[in-house]
Amino acid sequence: MSMLEVALTVNGEARSGAVEPRKILADFIREDLGLTGTHLGCEQGVCGACTVLVNGQPARACLMLAVQARGAEVVTIEGLAEGGELNSLQRAMWESHGFQCGFCTPGFLMQITALLADNPQPSEPEIRAALSGNLCRCTGYESIVNGVLAAAGHPVPSAHEPQTQEPERSSVA
């Protein structure tokens, strides 16, 4: 099979490589560029673990061919840290204990980065809608949403605060 040249910018650095036409972007990033933070989960675009930013927009790297990214600016999880330090989003997620095992973390963080770039102070329903395409099997999503709320500068509900309203009661006897 003939190889095709791919030249793009990844995390602010010009990168290139020769790839088979059918090689997906996630494999190019991981295998050819050695950036293993982008995870492959379902390999069908459903779980969101492989989400990267392509020209500022979230994209499933398992559904995109490497050759489709020619000339693009790609940001992976490795590109979020600022000078080797966690950025404000990463810090907020850390402080909210947003993730447990960490497998889904890169995809979520890339999706949230795009959300906050478009809408710096999203509401909780907007956050939930933006994250609906990313799957996590460890958390109940509350800590992830709380981390995004914190990163956006919203007050974060405490798990220890008393409820302000009575829970709805079932009429079933």
Secondary structure, 3 states (H helix, E strand, C coil): CCCEEEEEEECCEEEEEEECCCCEHHHHHHHHCCCCCCCCCCCCCCCCCCEEEECCEEEECCCCEHHHHCCCEEECHHHCCECCECCHHHHHHHHCCCCCCCCCHHHHHHHHHHHHHHCCCCCHHHHHHHHCCCCCCCCCCHHHHHHHHHHCCCCCCCCCCCCCCCCCCCCCC
